[in-house]
Amino acid sequence: MDPEKIMNGLSKEIMTALKAMEKSKTPEEKLMHSETVKNLCDSLGVFLNLMNEMAPYDDDGEPIPF
């Protein structure tokens, strides 16, 4: 399994759930979609934390090239 593909898939699912939540009419539907978004964000956080542990940011004093 490629972690980058998983993270991209989770991001797409989060956006889809947010759009569905925006279109929902009842509080029950909004709650269901918000719980889905929370769970997906928690899952994405697992991969982001893993990436941070694998390749921690090393500040060598050079500015970020944006």
Phi and psi in degrees as GROMACS dihedral restraints (atoms count N, CA, C in turn):
[ dihedral_restraints ]
;  ai    aj    ak    al  type     phi  dphi    fc
    3     4     5     6     1   -91.2    20    10
    4     5     6     7     1   116.6    20    10
    6     7     8     9     1   -58.2    20    10
    7     8     9    10     1   -34.3    20    10
    9    10    11    12     1   -65.7    20    10
   10    11    12    13     1   -40.4    20    10
   12    13    14    15     1   -65.5    20    10
   13    14    15    16     1   -38.9    20    10
   15    16    17    18     1   -64.5    20    10
   16    17    18    19     1   -45.1    20    10
   18    19    20    21     1   -64.3    20    10
   19    20    21    22     1   -40.6    20    10
   21    22    23    24     1   -64.4    20    10
   22    23    24    25     1   -41.1    20    10
   24    25    26    27     1   -63.2    20    10
   25    26    27    28     1   -42.8    20    10
   27    28    29    30     1   -63.3    20    10
   28    29    30    31     1   -40.0    20    10
   30    31    32    33     1   -63.1    20    10
   31    32    33    34     1   -42.2    20    10
   33    34    35    36     1   -64.5    20    10
   34    35    36    37     1   -40.9    20    10
   36    37    38    39     1   -66.0    20    10
   37    38    39    40     1   -36.4    20    10
   39    40    41    42     1   -62.6    20    10
   40    41    42    43     1   -45.8    20    10
   42    43    44    45     1   -63.6    20    10
   43    44    45    46     1   -39.3    20    10
   45    46    47    48     1   -64.1    20    10
   46    47    48    49     1   -43.3    20    10
   48    49    50    51     1   -66.4    20    10
   49    50    51    52     1   -37.0    20    10
   51    52    53    54     1   -65.7    20    10
   52    53    54    55     1   -40.6    20    10
   54    55    56    57     1   -66.2    20    10
   55    56    57    58     1   -38.7    20    10
   57    58    59    60     1   -66.6    20    10
   58    59    60    61     1   -38.2    20    10
   60    61    62    63     1   -64.9    20    10
   61    62    63    64     1   -36.8    20    10
   63    64    65    66     1   -63.3    20    10
   64    65    66    67     1   -34.9    20    10
   66    67    68    69     1   -87.2    20    10
   67    68    69    70     1   -11.4    20    10
   69    70    71    72     1   -70.6    20    10
   70    71    72    73     1   149.4    20    10
   72    73    74    75     1  -104.1    20    10
   73    74    75    76     1   -40.3    20    10
   75    76    77    78     1   -95.8    20    10
   76    77    78    79     1   156.1    20    10
   78    79    80    81     1   -61.2    20    10
   79    80    81    82     1   -32.9    20    10
   81    82    83    84     1   -64.8    20    10
   82    83    84    85     1   -41.6    20    10
   84    85    86    87     1   -65.1    20    10
   85    86    87    88     1   -42.6    20    10
   87    88    89    90     1   -62.6    20    10
   88    89    90    91     1   -40.3    20    10
   90    91    92    93     1   -63.6    20    10
   91    92    93    94     1   -43.8    20    10
   93    94    95    96     1   -60.7    20    10
   94    95    96    97     1   -45.3    20    10
   96    97    98    99     1   -69.3    20    10
   97    98    99   100     1   -36.4    20    10
   99   100   101   102     1   -67.4    20    10
  100   101   102   103     1   -36.1    20    10
  102   103   104   105     1   -66.8    20    10
  103   104   105   106     1   -37.1    20    10
  105   106   107   108     1   -63.6    20    10
  106   107   108   109     1   -45.4    20    10
  108   109   110   111     1   -61.7    20    10
  109   110   111   112     1   -43.4    20    10
  111   112   113   114     1   -60.5    20    10
  112   113   114   115     1   -46.0    20    10
  114   115   116   117     1   -64.4    20    10
  115   116   117   118     1   -40.9    20    10
  117   118   119   120     1   -66.1    20    10
  118   119   120   121     1   -40.0    20    10
  120   121   122   123     1   -65.9    20    10
  121   122   123   124     1   -38.6    20    10
  123   124   125   126     1   -62.0    20    10
  124   125   126   127     1   -41.7    20    10
  126   127   128   129     1   -64.6    20    10
  127   128   129   130     1   -41.6    20    10
  129   130   131   132     1   -64.6    20    10
  130   131   132   133     1   -37.3    20    10
  132   133   134   135     1   -61.4    20    10
  133   134   135   136     1   -33.3    20    10
  135   136   137   138     1   -60.7    20    10
  136   137   138   139     1   -45.3    20    10
  138   139   140   141     1   -69.9    20    10
  139   140   141   142     1   -37.2    20    10
  141   142   143   144     1   -66.2    20    10
  142   143   144   145     1   -39.7    20    10
  144   145   146   147     1   -65.7    20    10
  145   146   147   148     1   -38.3    20    10
  147   148   149   150     1   -63.4    20    10
  148   149   150   151     1   -43.3    20    10
  150   151   152   153     1   -63.9    20    10
  151   152   153   154     1   -37.9    20    10
  153   154   155   156     1   -64.8    20    10
  154   155   156   157     1   -37.8    20    10
  156   157   158   159     1   -72.5    20    10
  157   158   159   160     1   -34.3    20    10
  159   160   161   162     1   -74.6    20    10
  160   161   162   163     1   -39.5    20    10
  162   163   164   165     1  -135.3    20    10
  163   164   165   166     1    77.8    20    10
  165   166   167   168     1   -63.9    20    10
  166   167   168   169     1   149.1    20    10
  168   169   170   171     1   -68.6    20    10
  169   170   171   172     1   127.7    20    10
  171   172   173   174     1  -110.9    20    10
  172   173   174   175     1   107.0    20    10
  174   175   176   177     1   -81.8    20    10
  175   176   177   178     1   106.2    20    10
  177   178   179   180     1  -101.6    20    10
  178   179   180   181     1    11.3    20    10
  180   181   182   183     1    91.0    20    10
  181   182   183   184     1    -8.7    20    10
  183   184   185   186     1   -83.4    20    10
  184   185   186   187     1   143.0    20    10
  186   187   188   189     1   -70.3    20    10
  187   188   189   190     1   152.5    20    10
  189   190   191   192     1   -73.7    20    10
  190   191   192   193     1   128.7    20    10
  192   193   194   195     1   -81.2    20    10
  193   194   195   196     1    69.7    20    10
